[in-house]
């Protein structure tokens, strides 16, 4: 092999090594991304874990949506002290949220279960639009707080609307659903979580 041929072979080998050096970090990143998506339930956003599960509900005190009534009575704002002693399904919603419209009938069905209390956080919404939304789709909320700047949603670790949290009688979050309530996840996940919360002691001991 001549010197020129040997040099060409060495240059090709050097280029191949350089390509491998570039590819190794990319392959490592893709592997980590695939593992992360697998841990999250193969991309299912409703299975994103929450650090709040098992923790006391964040201290929340939000004003009422003015002019909102239910059963002829004014609906109060949201106060986290109201979680104690009751099983509460807290739904984060907004009038501009299209999936919120689809889950509205299921929230009304859940609100008919007198064993639980359905409460809401109205996220970054206009009061008039929020009232119009509930007038059209029904008002399931025994209490509803307006979160006009989104600060409360941040404290609850909300990814986006809609989301729902189940708070036990002990004031701790026992379940979180990311995304809309559907007939499927209602029967397969949310309703069993509600029954479990209802059966749990209020003290959490």
mmCIF file of the C-alpha atoms, coordinates in Angstrom:
data_MODEL
# 
_entry.id   MODEL 
# 
loop_
_atom_site.group_PDB 
_atom_site.id 
_atom_site.type_symbol 
_atom_site.label_atom_id 
_atom_site.label_alt_id 
_atom_site.label_comp_id 
_atom_site.label_asym_id 
_atom_site.label_entity_id 
_atom_site.label_seq_id 
_atom_site.pdbx_PDB_ins_code 
_atom_site.Cartn_x 
_atom_site.Cartn_y 
_atom_site.Cartn_z 
_atom_site.occupancy 
_atom_site.B_iso_or_equiv 
_atom_site.pdbx_formal_charge 
_atom_site.auth_seq_id 
_atom_site.auth_comp_id 
_atom_site.auth_asym_id 
_atom_site.auth_atom_id 
_atom_site.pdbx_PDB_model_num 
ATOM 1   C CA . UNK A 1 1   ? 0.000   0.000  0.000  1.00 0.00 ? 1   UNK A CA 1 
ATOM 2   C CA . UNK A 1 2   ? 1.434   3.371  -0.996 1.00 0.00 ? 2   UNK A CA 1 
ATOM 3   C CA . UNK A 1 3   ? 1.811   6.288  1.413  1.00 0.00 ? 3   UNK A CA 1 
ATOM 4   C CA . UNK A 1 4   ? -1.079  8.103  -0.303 1.00 0.00 ? 4   UNK A CA 1 
ATOM 5   C CA . UNK A 1 5   ? -3.389  5.096  0.005  1.00 0.00 ? 5   UNK A CA 1 
ATOM 6   C CA . UNK A 1 6   ? -2.441  4.601  3.641  1.00 0.00 ? 6   UNK A CA 1 
ATOM 7   C CA . UNK A 1 7   ? -3.148  8.270  4.340  1.00 0.00 ? 7   UNK A CA 1 
ATOM 8   C CA . UNK A 1 8   ? -6.557  8.002  2.706  1.00 0.00 ? 8   UNK A CA 1 
ATOM 9   C CA . UNK A 1 9   ? -7.435  4.981  4.853  1.00 0.00 ? 9   UNK A CA 1 
ATOM 10  C CA . UNK A 1 10  ? -6.353  6.809  8.012  1.00 0.00 ? 10  UNK A CA 1 
ATOM 11  C CA . UNK A 1 11  ? -8.417  9.879  7.061  1.00 0.00 ? 11  UNK A CA 1 
ATOM 12  C CA . UNK A 1 12  ? -11.513 7.709  6.515  1.00 0.00 ? 12  UNK A CA 1 
ATOM 13  C CA . UNK A 1 13  ? -10.977 6.018  9.870  1.00 0.00 ? 13  UNK A CA 1 
ATOM 14  C CA . UNK A 1 14  ? -10.601 9.404  11.562 1.00 0.00 ? 14  UNK A CA 1 
ATOM 15  C CA . UNK A 1 15  ? -13.839 10.652 9.996  1.00 0.00 ? 15  UNK A CA 1 
ATOM 16  C CA . UNK A 1 16  ? -15.651 7.503  11.140 1.00 0.00 ? 16  UNK A CA 1 
ATOM 17  C CA . UNK A 1 17  ? -14.399 7.989  14.719 1.00 0.00 ? 17  UNK A CA 1 
ATOM 18  C CA . UNK A 1 18  ? -15.494 11.614 14.679 1.00 0.00 ? 18  UNK A CA 1 
ATOM 19  C CA . UNK A 1 19  ? -18.996 10.617 13.529 1.00 0.00 ? 19  UNK A CA 1 
ATOM 20  C CA . UNK A 1 20  ? -19.221 8.098  16.349 1.00 0.00 ? 20  UNK A CA 1 
ATOM 21  C CA . UNK A 1 21  ? -18.152 10.736 18.901 1.00 0.00 ? 21  UNK A CA 1 
ATOM 22  C CA . UNK A 1 22  ? -20.967 12.976 17.657 1.00 0.00 ? 22  UNK A CA 1 
ATOM 23  C CA . UNK A 1 23  ? -23.539 10.155 17.637 1.00 0.00 ? 23  UNK A CA 1 
ATOM 24  C CA . UNK A 1 24  ? -22.855 8.846  21.157 1.00 0.00 ? 24  UNK A CA 1 
ATOM 25  C CA . UNK A 1 25  ? -24.430 11.830 23.010 1.00 0.00 ? 25  UNK A CA 1 
ATOM 26  C CA . UNK A 1 26  ? -27.382 11.817 20.593 1.00 0.00 ? 26  UNK A CA 1 
ATOM 27  C CA . UNK A 1 27  ? -28.003 8.110  21.131 1.00 0.00 ? 27  UNK A CA 1 
ATOM 28  C CA . UNK A 1 28  ? -27.731 8.566  24.893 1.00 0.00 ? 28  UNK A CA 1 
ATOM 29  C CA . UNK A 1 29  ? -30.264 11.414 24.782 1.00 0.00 ? 29  UNK A CA 1 
ATOM 30  C CA . UNK A 1 30  ? -32.699 9.383  22.694 1.00 0.00 ? 30  UNK A CA 1 
ATOM 31  C CA . UNK A 1 31  ? -32.377 6.455  25.086 1.00 0.00 ? 31  UNK A CA 1 
ATOM 32  C CA . UNK A 1 32  ? -33.087 8.650  28.111 1.00 0.00 ? 32  UNK A CA 1 
ATOM 33  C CA . UNK A 1 33  ? -36.041 10.271 26.333 1.00 0.00 ? 33  UNK A CA 1 
ATOM 34  C CA . UNK A 1 34  ? -37.514 6.861  25.499 1.00 0.00 ? 34  UNK A CA 1 
ATOM 35  C CA . UNK A 1 35  ? -37.090 5.735  29.116 1.00 0.00 ? 35  UNK A CA 1 
ATOM 36  C CA . UNK A 1 36  ? -38.733 8.938  30.378 1.00 0.00 ? 36  UNK A CA 1 
ATOM 37  C CA . UNK A 1 37  ? -41.735 8.475  28.091 1.00 0.00 ? 37  UNK A CA 1 
ATOM 38  C CA . UNK A 1 38  ? -42.031 4.845  29.176 1.00 0.00 ? 38  UNK A CA 1 
ATOM 39  C CA . UNK A 1 39  ? -42.006 5.883  32.846 1.00 0.00 ? 39  UNK A CA 1 
ATOM 40  C CA . UNK A 1 40  ? -44.815 8.330  32.084 1.00 0.00 ? 40  UNK A CA 1 
ATOM 41  C CA . UNK A 1 41  ? -47.083 5.617  30.751 1.00 0.00 ? 41  UNK A CA 1 
ATOM 42  C CA . UNK A 1 42  ? -46.012 5.569  27.091 1.00 0.00 ? 42  UNK A CA 1 
ATOM 43  C CA . UNK A 1 43  ? -46.845 9.229  26.603 1.00 0.00 ? 43  UNK A CA 1 
ATOM 44  C CA . UNK A 1 44  ? -50.207 9.151  28.374 1.00 0.00 ? 44  UNK A CA 1 
ATOM 45  C CA . UNK A 1 45  ? -50.404 12.595 30.045 1.00 0.00 ? 45  UNK A CA 1 
ATOM 46  C CA . UNK A 1 46  ? -53.034 11.410 32.521 1.00 0.00 ? 46  UNK A CA 1 
ATOM 47  C CA . UNK A 1 47  ? -50.354 9.210  34.124 1.00 0.00 ? 47  UNK A CA 1 
ATOM 48  C CA . UNK A 1 48  ? -47.834 11.987 34.798 1.00 0.00 ? 48  UNK A CA 1 
ATOM 49  C CA . UNK A 1 49  ? -46.833 11.527 38.447 1.00 0.00 ? 49  UNK A CA 1 
ATOM 50  C CA . UNK A 1 50  ? -47.439 14.307 40.950 1.00 0.00 ? 50  UNK A CA 1 
ATOM 51  C CA . UNK A 1 51  ? -45.234 15.126 43.926 1.00 0.00 ? 51  UNK A CA 1 
ATOM 52  C CA . UNK A 1 52  ? -48.386 16.261 45.746 1.00 0.00 ? 52  UNK A CA 1 
ATOM 53  C CA . UNK A 1 53  ? -49.900 12.772 46.036 1.00 0.00 ? 53  UNK A CA 1 
ATOM 54  C CA . UNK A 1 54  ? -50.110 11.916 49.722 1.00 0.00 ? 54  UNK A CA 1 
ATOM 55  C CA . UNK A 1 55  ? -49.324 15.516 50.714 1.00 0.00 ? 55  UNK A CA 1 
ATOM 56  C CA . UNK A 1 56  ? -51.675 18.050 52.331 1.00 0.00 ? 56  UNK A CA 1 
ATOM 57  C CA . UNK A 1 57  ? -53.592 20.120 49.795 1.00 0.00 ? 57  UNK A CA 1 
ATOM 58  C CA . UNK A 1 58  ? -51.928 23.511 49.203 1.00 0.00 ? 58  UNK A CA 1 
ATOM 59  C CA . UNK A 1 59  ? -53.256 26.356 51.308 1.00 0.00 ? 59  UNK A CA 1 
ATOM 60  C CA . UNK A 1 60  ? -55.778 27.970 48.977 1.00 0.00 ? 60  UNK A CA 1 
ATOM 61  C CA . UNK A 1 61  ? -58.105 30.893 49.487 1.00 0.00 ? 61  UNK A CA 1 
ATOM 62  C CA . UNK A 1 62  ? -59.675 32.112 46.255 1.00 0.00 ? 62  UNK A CA 1 
ATOM 63  C CA . UNK A 1 63  ? -62.561 34.543 45.788 1.00 0.00 ? 63  UNK A CA 1 
ATOM 64  C CA . UNK A 1 64  ? -65.937 33.384 44.537 1.00 0.00 ? 64  UNK A CA 1 
ATOM 65  C CA . UNK A 1 65  ? -67.109 33.839 40.971 1.00 0.00 ? 65  UNK A CA 1 
ATOM 66  C CA . UNK A 1 66  ? -69.518 36.733 41.416 1.00 0.00 ? 66  UNK A CA 1 
ATOM 67  C CA . UNK A 1 67  ? -73.116 36.062 40.464 1.00 0.00 ? 67  UNK A CA 1 
ATOM 68  C CA . UNK A 1 68  ? -72.721 32.277 40.457 1.00 0.00 ? 68  UNK A CA 1 
ATOM 69  C CA . UNK A 1 69  ? -75.545 30.358 42.138 1.00 0.00 ? 69  UNK A CA 1 
ATOM 70  C CA . UNK A 1 70  ? -76.413 26.721 42.698 1.00 0.00 ? 70  UNK A CA 1 
ATOM 71  C CA . UNK A 1 71  ? -79.732 25.473 44.055 1.00 0.00 ? 71  UNK A CA 1 
ATOM 72  C CA . UNK A 1 72  ? -80.748 29.074 44.652 1.00 0.00 ? 72  UNK A CA 1 
ATOM 73  C CA . UNK A 1 73  ? -77.713 29.838 46.837 1.00 0.00 ? 73  UNK A CA 1 
ATOM 74  C CA . UNK A 1 74  ? -74.569 31.799 46.067 1.00 0.00 ? 74  UNK A CA 1 
ATOM 75  C CA . UNK A 1 75  ? -71.594 29.529 45.423 1.00 0.00 ? 75  UNK A CA 1 
ATOM 76  C CA . UNK A 1 76  ? -68.739 30.404 47.810 1.00 0.00 ? 76  UNK A CA 1 
ATOM 77  C CA . UNK A 1 77  ? -65.092 30.787 46.857 1.00 0.00 ? 77  UNK A CA 1 
ATOM 78  C CA . UNK A 1 78  ? -62.518 28.087 47.469 1.00 0.00 ? 78  UNK A CA 1 
ATOM 79  C CA . UNK A 1 79  ? -60.979 27.726 50.919 1.00 0.00 ? 79  UNK A CA 1 
ATOM 80  C CA . UNK A 1 80  ? -58.704 24.747 51.552 1.00 0.00 ? 80  UNK A CA 1 
ATOM 81  C CA . UNK A 1 81  ? -60.092 24.539 55.108 1.00 0.00 ? 81  UNK A CA 1 
ATOM 82  C CA . UNK A 1 82  ? -63.258 23.147 53.499 1.00 0.00 ? 82  UNK A CA 1 
ATOM 83  C CA . UNK A 1 83  ? -61.428 19.992 52.438 1.00 0.00 ? 83  UNK A CA 1 
ATOM 84  C CA . UNK A 1 84  ? -61.253 18.674 55.979 1.00 0.00 ? 84  UNK A CA 1 
ATOM 85  C CA . UNK A 1 85  ? -63.892 16.106 56.801 1.00 0.00 ? 85  UNK A CA 1 
ATOM 86  C CA . UNK A 1 86  ? -65.139 15.644 53.225 1.00 0.00 ? 86  UNK A CA 1 
ATOM 87  C CA . UNK A 1 87  ? -63.989 13.834 50.115 1.00 0.00 ? 87  UNK A CA 1 
ATOM 88  C CA . UNK A 1 88  ? -63.558 16.572 47.520 1.00 0.00 ? 88  UNK A CA 1 
ATOM 89  C CA . UNK A 1 89  ? -63.022 16.367 43.787 1.00 0.00 ? 89  UNK A CA 1 
ATOM 90  C CA . UNK A 1 90  ? -61.296 19.592 42.766 1.00 0.00 ? 90  UNK A CA 1 
ATOM 91  C CA . UNK A 1 91  ? -61.556 20.398 39.068 1.00 0.00 ? 91  UNK A CA 1 
ATOM 92  C CA . UNK A 1 92  ? -59.387 23.057 37.383 1.00 0.00 ? 92  UNK A CA 1 
ATOM 93  C CA . UNK A 1 93  ? -61.332 24.468 34.443 1.00 0.00 ? 93  UNK A CA 1 
ATOM 94  C CA . UNK A 1 94  ? -61.864 27.419 32.144 1.00 0.00 ? 94  UNK A CA 1 
ATOM 95  C CA . UNK A 1 95  ? -64.508 28.534 29.664 1.00 0.00 ? 95  UNK A CA 1 
ATOM 96  C CA . UNK A 1 96  ? -61.937 28.664 26.834 1.00 0.00 ? 96  UNK A CA 1 
ATOM 97  C CA . UNK A 1 97  ? -60.927 25.036 27.466 1.00 0.00 ? 97  UNK A CA 1 
ATOM 98  C CA . UNK A 1 98  ? -62.491 22.791 24.800 1.00 0.00 ? 98  UNK A CA 1 
ATOM 99  C CA . UNK A 1 99  ? -61.938 19.495 26.716 1.00 0.00 ? 99  UNK A CA 1 
ATOM 100 C CA . UNK A 1 100 ? -63.682 21.089 29.722 1.00 0.00 ? 100 UNK A CA 1 
ATOM 101 C CA . UNK A 1 101 ? -66.891 21.147 27.683 1.00 0.00 ? 101 UNK A CA 1 
ATOM 102 C CA . UNK A 1 102 ? -66.629 17.426 26.988 1.00 0.00 ? 102 UNK A CA 1 
ATOM 103 C CA . UNK A 1 103 ? -66.094 16.483 30.634 1.00 0.00 ? 103 UNK A CA 1 
ATOM 104 C CA . UNK A 1 104 ? -68.873 18.784 31.928 1.00 0.00 ? 104 UNK A CA 1 
ATOM 105 C CA . UNK A 1 105 ? -71.649 16.124 31.836 1.00 0.00 ? 105 UNK A CA 1 
ATOM 106 C CA . UNK A 1 106 ? -69.456 13.719 33.783 1.00 0.00 ? 106 UNK A CA 1 
ATOM 107 C CA . UNK A 1 107 ? -68.758 16.362 36.427 1.00 0.00 ? 107 UNK A CA 1 
ATOM 108 C CA . UNK A 1 108 ? -72.502 16.914 36.747 1.00 0.00 ? 108 UNK A CA 1 
ATOM 109 C CA . UNK A 1 109 ? -72.945 13.172 37.232 1.00 0.00 ? 109 UNK A CA 1 
ATOM 110 C CA . UNK A 1 110 ? -70.269 13.129 39.938 1.00 0.00 ? 110 UNK A CA 1 
ATOM 111 C CA . UNK A 1 111 ? -71.841 16.155 41.649 1.00 0.00 ? 111 UNK A CA 1 
ATOM 112 C CA . UNK A 1 112 ? -75.068 14.167 41.980 1.00 0.00 ? 112 UNK A CA 1 
ATOM 113 C CA . UNK A 1 113 ? -73.221 11.770 44.311 1.00 0.00 ? 113 UNK A CA 1 
ATOM 114 C CA . UNK A 1 114 ? -73.904 13.374 47.695 1.00 0.00 ? 114 UNK A CA 1 
ATOM 115 C CA . UNK A 1 115 ? -71.068 11.407 49.306 1.00 0.00 ? 115 UNK A CA 1 
ATOM 116 C CA . UNK A 1 116 ? -68.522 13.690 47.651 1.00 0.00 ? 116 UNK A CA 1 
ATOM 117 C CA . UNK A 1 117 ? -68.071 17.424 47.209 1.00 0.00 ? 117 UNK A CA 1 
ATOM 118 C CA . UNK A 1 118 ? -67.156 18.814 43.792 1.00 0.00 ? 118 UNK A CA 1 
ATOM 119 C CA . UNK A 1 119 ? -65.200 22.078 43.876 1.00 0.00 ? 119 UNK A CA 1 
ATOM 120 C CA . UNK A 1 120 ? -63.569 24.130 41.150 1.00 0.00 ? 120 UNK A CA 1 
ATOM 121 C CA . UNK A 1 121 ? -60.716 26.470 40.341 1.00 0.00 ? 121 UNK A CA 1 
ATOM 122 C CA . UNK A 1 122 ? -61.616 28.748 37.437 1.00 0.00 ? 122 UNK A CA 1 
ATOM 123 C CA . UNK A 1 123 ? -58.261 29.293 35.729 1.00 0.00 ? 123 UNK A CA 1 
ATOM 124 C CA . UNK A 1 124 ? -57.343 32.580 33.978 1.00 0.00 ? 124 UNK A CA 1 
ATOM 125 C CA . UNK A 1 125 ? -60.874 33.272 32.816 1.00 0.00 ? 125 UNK A CA 1 
ATOM 126 C CA . UNK A 1 126 ? -63.218 36.201 32.340 1.00 0.00 ? 126 UNK A CA 1 
ATOM 127 C CA . UNK A 1 127 ? -66.038 36.113 34.924 1.00 0.00 ? 127 UNK A CA 1 
ATOM 128 C CA . UNK A 1 128 ? -68.744 36.704 32.337 1.00 0.00 ? 128 UNK A CA 1 
ATOM 129 C CA . UNK A 1 129 ? -67.421 33.899 30.136 1.00 0.00 ? 129 UNK A CA 1 
ATOM 130 C CA . UNK A 1 130 ? -67.154 31.560 33.131 1.00 0.00 ? 130 UNK A CA 1 
ATOM 131 C CA . UNK A 1 131 ? -70.750 32.226 34.185 1.00 0.00 ? 131 UNK A CA 1 
ATOM 132 C CA . UNK A 1 132 ? -71.948 31.721 30.616 1.00 0.00 ? 132 UNK A CA 1 
ATOM 133 C CA . UNK A 1 133 ? -70.069 28.413 30.426 1.00 0.00 ? 133 UNK A CA 1 
ATOM 134 C CA . UNK A 1 134 ? -71.677 27.083 33.614 1.00 0.00 ? 134 UNK A CA 1 
ATOM 135 C CA . UNK A 1 135 ? -75.063 28.350 32.520 1.00 0.00 ? 135 UNK A CA 1 
ATOM 136 C CA . UNK A 1 136 ? -74.755 26.338 29.330 1.00 0.00 ? 136 UNK A CA 1 
ATOM 137 C CA . UNK A 1 137 ? -73.112 23.133 30.574 1.00 0.00 ? 137 UNK A CA 1 
ATOM 138 C CA . UNK A 1 138 ? -74.323 23.062 34.169 1.00 0.00 ? 138 UNK A CA 1 
ATOM 139 C CA . UNK A 1 139 ? -72.722 24.008 37.481 1.00 0.00 ? 139 UNK A CA 1 
ATOM 140 C CA . UNK A 1 140 ? -71.406 21.011 39.456 1.00 0.00 ? 140 UNK A CA 1 
ATOM 141 C CA . UNK A 1 141 ? -69.465 23.111 41.969 1.00 0.00 ? 141 UNK A CA 1 
ATOM 142 C CA . UNK A 1 142 ? -70.374 23.429 45.634 1.00 0.00 ? 142 UNK A CA 1 
ATOM 143 C CA . UNK A 1 143 ? -67.450 25.874 45.876 1.00 0.00 ? 143 UNK A CA 1 
ATOM 144 C CA . UNK A 1 144 ? -65.520 27.616 43.121 1.00 0.00 ? 144 UNK A CA 1 
ATOM 145 C CA . UNK A 1 145 ? -62.530 29.932 43.318 1.00 0.00 ? 145 UNK A CA 1 
ATOM 146 C CA . UNK A 1 146 ? -61.337 32.311 40.620 1.00 0.00 ? 146 UNK A CA 1 
ATOM 147 C CA . UNK A 1 147 ? -57.624 32.046 39.860 1.00 0.00 ? 147 UNK A CA 1 
ATOM 148 C CA . UNK A 1 148 ? -57.255 35.053 37.580 1.00 0.00 ? 148 UNK A CA 1 
ATOM 149 C CA . UNK A 1 149 ? -53.446 35.164 37.613 1.00 0.00 ? 149 UNK A CA 1 
ATOM 150 C CA . UNK A 1 150 ? -52.834 31.394 37.697 1.00 0.00 ? 150 UNK A CA 1 
ATOM 151 C CA . UNK A 1 151 ? -50.845 31.499 40.943 1.00 0.00 ? 151 UNK A CA 1 
ATOM 152 C CA . UNK A 1 152 ? -53.012 28.945 42.738 1.00 0.00 ? 152 UNK A CA 1 
ATOM 153 C CA . UNK A 1 153 ? -52.732 26.555 39.787 1.00 0.00 ? 153 UNK A CA 1 
ATOM 154 C CA . UNK A 1 154 ? -48.944 26.751 40.043 1.00 0.00 ? 154 UNK A CA 1 
ATOM 155 C CA . UNK A 1 155 ? -49.120 25.842 43.749 1.00 0.00 ? 155 UNK A CA 1 
ATOM 156 C CA . UNK A 1 156 ? -51.258 22.827 42.844 1.00 0.00 ? 156 UNK A CA 1 
ATOM 157 C CA . UNK A 1 157 ? -48.748 21.754 40.175 1.00 0.00 ? 157 UNK A CA 1 
ATOM 158 C CA . UNK A 1 158 ? -51.211 22.126 37.323 1.00 0.00 ? 158 UNK A CA 1 
ATOM 159 C CA . UNK A 1 159 ? -49.835 21.290 33.859 1.00 0.00 ? 159 UNK A CA 1 
ATOM 160 C CA . UNK A 1 160 ? -52.874 22.662 32.007 1.00 0.00 ? 160 UNK A CA 1 
ATOM 161 C CA . UNK A 1 161 ? -56.650 22.653 32.086 1.00 0.00 ? 161 UNK A CA 1 
ATOM 162 C CA . UNK A 1 162 ? -58.562 20.546 32.733 1.00 0.00 ? 162 UNK A CA 1 
ATOM 163 C CA . UNK A 1 163 ? -57.073 18.707 35.666 1.00 0.00 ? 163 UNK A CA 1 
ATOM 164 C CA . UNK A 1 164 ? -58.746 17.091 38.644 1.00 0.00 ? 164 UNK A CA 1 
ATOM 165 C CA . UNK A 1 165 ? -57.516 16.365 42.156 1.00 0.00 ? 165 UNK A CA 1 
ATOM 166 C CA . UNK A 1 166 ? -59.100 14.076 44.730 1.00 0.00 ? 166 UNK A CA 1 
ATOM 167 C CA . UNK A 1 167 ? -58.678 15.289 48.308 1.00 0.00 ? 167 UNK A CA 1 
ATOM 168 C CA . UNK A 1 168 ? -59.499 12.927 51.168 1.00 0.00 ? 168 UNK A CA 1 
ATOM 169 C CA . UNK A 1 169 ? -61.212 13.740 54.440 1.00 0.00 ? 169 UNK A CA 1 
ATOM 170 C CA . UNK A 1 170 ? -57.773 14.166 55.989 1.00 0.00 ? 170 UNK A CA 1 
ATOM 171 C CA . UNK A 1 171 ? -57.046 17.074 53.640 1.00 0.00 ? 171 UNK A CA 1 
ATOM 172 C CA . UNK A 1 172 ? -54.421 15.157 51.665 1.00 0.00 ? 172 UNK A CA 1 
ATOM 173 C CA . UNK A 1 173 ? -54.349 14.698 47.901 1.00 0.00 ? 173 UNK A CA 1 
ATOM 174 C CA . UNK A 1 174 ? -54.939 11.048 47.077 1.00 0.00 ? 174 UNK A CA 1 
ATOM 175 C CA . UNK A 1 175 ? -55.272 11.128 43.293 1.00 0.00 ? 175 UNK A CA 1 
ATOM 176 C CA . UNK A 1 176 ? -54.593 13.415 40.332 1.00 0.00 ? 176 UNK A CA 1 
ATOM 177 C CA . UNK A 1 177 ? -55.989 13.219 36.807 1.00 0.00 ? 177 UNK A CA 1 
ATOM 178 C CA . UNK A 1 178 ? -54.266 15.214 34.074 1.00 0.00 ? 178 UNK A CA 1 
ATOM 179 C CA . UNK A 1 179 ? -56.579 15.982 31.179 1.00 0.00 ? 179 UNK A CA 1 
ATOM 180 C CA . UNK A 1 180 ? -60.348 15.680 30.891 1.00 0.00 ? 180 UNK A CA 1 
ATOM 181 C CA . UNK A 1 181 ? -62.516 13.203 32.722 1.00 0.00 ? 181 UNK A CA 1 
ATOM 182 C CA . UNK A 1 182 ? -63.733 10.626 30.205 1.00 0.00 ? 182 UNK A CA 1 
ATOM 183 C CA . UNK A 1 183 ? -66.176 7.721  30.512 1.00 0.00 ? 183 UNK A CA 1 
ATOM 184 C CA . UNK A 1 184 ? -63.174 5.375  30.435 1.00 0.00 ? 184 UNK A CA 1 
ATOM 185 C CA . UNK A 1 185 ? -60.955 6.961  33.079 1.00 0.00 ? 185 UNK A CA 1 
ATOM 186 C CA . UNK A 1 186 ? -64.001 7.732  35.225 1.00 0.00 ? 186 UNK A CA 1 
ATOM 187 C CA . UNK A 1 187 ? -64.846 4.044  35.584 1.00 0.00 ? 187 UNK A CA 1 
ATOM 188 C CA . UNK A 1 188 ? -61.329 2.623  35.465 1.00 0.00 ? 188 UNK A CA 1 
ATOM 189 C CA . UNK A 1 189 ? -59.440 5.121  37.639 1.00 0.00 ? 189 UNK A CA 1 
ATOM 190 C CA . UNK A 1 190 ? -61.355 8.032  39.118 1.00 0.00 ? 190 UNK A CA 1 
ATOM 191 C CA . UNK A 1 191 ? -64.355 6.227  40.556 1.00 0.00 ? 191 UNK A CA 1 
ATOM 192 C CA . UNK A 1 192 ? -62.213 3.518  42.245 1.00 0.00 ? 192 UNK A CA 1 
ATOM 193 C CA . UNK A 1 193 ? -60.050 6.309  43.702 1.00 0.00 ? 193 UNK A CA 1 
ATOM 194 C CA . UNK A 1 194 ? -63.186 8.020  45.036 1.00 0.00 ? 194 UNK A CA 1 
ATOM 195 C CA . UNK A 1 195 ? -64.425 4.806  46.635 1.00 0.00 ? 195 UNK A CA 1 
ATOM 196 C CA . UNK A 1 196 ? -61.025 4.252  48.232 1.00 0.00 ? 196 UNK A CA 1 
ATOM 197 C CA . UNK A 1 197 ? -61.019 7.804  49.604 1.00 0.00 ? 197 UNK A CA 1 
ATOM 198 C CA . UNK A 1 198 ? -64.519 7.363  50.987 1.00 0.00 ? 198 UNK A CA 1 
ATOM 199 C CA . UNK A 1 199 ? -63.461 4.184  52.789 1.00 0.00 ? 199 UNK A CA 1 
ATOM 200 C CA . UNK A 1 200 ? -60.344 5.770  54.312 1.00 0.00 ? 200 UNK A CA 1 
ATOM 201 C CA . UNK A 1 201 ? -60.403 7.162  57.875 1.00 0.00 ? 201 UNK A CA 1 
ATOM 202 C CA . UNK A 1 202 ? -60.585 10.930 58.168 1.00 0.00 ? 202 UNK A CA 1 
ATOM 203 C CA . UNK A 1 203 ? -57.494 11.116 60.361 1.00 0.00 ? 203 UNK A CA 1 
ATOM 204 C CA . UNK A 1 204 ? -55.286 9.458  57.763 1.00 0.00 ? 204 UNK A CA 1 
ATOM 205 C CA . UNK A 1 205 ? -53.722 7.451  60.548 1.00 0.00 ? 205 UNK A CA 1 
# 
